[in-house]
Amino acid sequence: MIADCTALIFAGGDSRRMGRDKISLCLGGQSLIQRALNLTRPLFPSVRVSVQFPRTDIDAPQVCDEIPGAGPLAGLCAGLQQAPTPWVFALAVDMPWLLPEIIERLASMRASHQAVVPVIHGQAYPLTAFYAVTALPALRGVLARPGKPGLFAALPELDVCRASEHALAGIDPTFRSFSDLDTPDDAAKALQHFGP
């Protein structure tokens, strides 16, 4: 149990590339949201779901975006604001291969940082990452900028521990944990692996 952290599952995306609501996509007899809840509930004392608007089909406490339509950064700010713990683990709902051991390894790297973000093959994964509540003022500052700034724009404003391939390869040598489902083709491949 990562006792000082709340899991925040991001389920408020528009799923434009998928063409349907991702959270209800079933893999191996479980919807994506149920898989994410089953992954995080044994690891964290508090689990919440980040949404744009309240949903009746999610059986978990929900956190609505402070600024609807402003993307994951707005959801993270709302989640940090409402977190009952000093840390939040941000998780995209569409990552069905993520291993609990990866989460535990990332948690062990927090030390005095404001965030722990995996960086695999040069790609940062800000929605498989830990954030300290103390990062909220900096994140809100980025959110207030003109345009629609995202999480990638916010990372340079934080003291980030970048978890490299070297730190995680012993747990998941193929780094499949970081595969997400963005398109119908991604969903079809996941169905081949997990079954319907």
Buried (B, 14 or more C-beta within 10 A) or exposed (E): EBEEBBBBBBBBBEBEEBEEBBBEBBBEEBBBBBBBBEBBEEBBBBBBBBBBEEBEEBEBEBBBBBBEEBBBBBBBBBBBBBBEBEBBBBBBBBBBBBBEEBBEBBBEBBEEBBBBBBBBEEEBBBBBBBBBBEBBEBBBEBBEEEEEBBBEBBBEBBEBBBBEBEBBEEBBEEBEBBBBBBEEEBBEEBBEEBEE
